[in-house]
């Protein structure tokens, strides 16, 4: 098995590359300058590829490969104001004895010297290796893969999904174990970074105040990217990413801040910076390049005819949370038909794409829990206003669409809440859970919240109030899914602790979904 741990430990500080070959055109960000106008042989202050490499959004003939030149990562990157030429190679083997694509692109100063190359013209459904070179320095090697061909049945595959990796509250041990699971794709469902200030007496520390400026956001992303476990997992497989709130500011809703004293213009200015830096650090395509405070992150990815993944954005287009946010009894605003968590354009797109019945599994990769979980014991009710229950009209529109459009095998993947859940999703709120139209798998955090602790009394109350909840767990970890034409298998993988290194990994629960069924079965 490919092991990127080798380069994270042994990567030379200075390694020079000589190679020849024709440079092929590549889709990449440029600063509008020709290659000749950019420095080709810079003298870096230190090794420029300290943030590693990554790939993402695989399609049948290619993928995105990413890196960022940052010889001094926590000081804005440590680059000059000039853009730099970067060479890239894609090979069929880890030793690069058969290079199949190569070329030059520009690490633009305006985009933090990040590099996004959209590689195409490759064979479907196979693994490739890639690397970069700048100024005589060579990057670590990454491994990535293409998706099955369009119209093909699509072979069985394995993916993991994760979310919520607060650097201060725990180690990213879960990624070390995910690496051993040898997944084809990783889905990250939000809270890749946390925006808060450095806090005393935590496992490890952020630097500086709450981030608001361009350099502060770049330094925070760089701090997270320096984590060796996260770097290694990025280098091992392609990622499909979406954000939640902490990539900008906690619980923001569209242009509305959680802090009522912050005006919409101020929040949009901050959002523009945060979206820009998010793009700079993620293996995203040019189609996702932001324009000011706007970035279309929702998109579709397919695994042949086996699975269609619809990646959603439940932050940028939502209306304000009702009932003053938090876990609250439902108020009138929860049911407003003009309230939305998706926005009309994204919702219409979602309905169009799931009406097409060619894919066997239709998967929503998104941020916040869709199940309407009552958080209060007894006859009184309390629901999370930041999740889908705070936008009940939108929630019911989606679940009604699953049934009325006869969407094939809908599965919802969710992050956000630092706990594991497995839910049957009812069309409307039905406490008996007898009318499911889809299933939902909610993944816990990688590290946010520190070591998780189970609360037996809470679990008893939770299941009593919400019989459609089939599993709940409060430890850290990730979710592993094996998908084929015969079944969908999900395993909840947890670590015992994240406040010190070396935790083992355990499988806490397994579930199976069979095609044509909309109900969870214990696996």
GIQUIPE-V549151 format. One record per helix or strand of 3 or more residues. SS is the DSSP state (~ for helix, > for strand). FROM is the first residue (numbers start at 0). TO is the last residue. If there is no record, write none. Layout:
((SS:FROM:TO) (SS:FROM:TO))
//
This chain:
((~:4:9) (~:34:36) (>:52:58) (>:61:67) (>:83:90) (>:98:107) (~:108:110) (>:113:118) (>:126:133) (>:141:144) (>:156:161) (~:172:179) (>:184:187) (~:213:224) (~:227:235) (>:237:240) (~:263:280) (~:285:287) (>:298:302) (>:306:310) (~:331:334) (~:343:354) (>:360:364) (~:387:403) (>:409:413) (>:419:425) (>:435:441) (~:455:464) (>:468:472) (>:475:482) (>:487:494) (>:504:512))
//
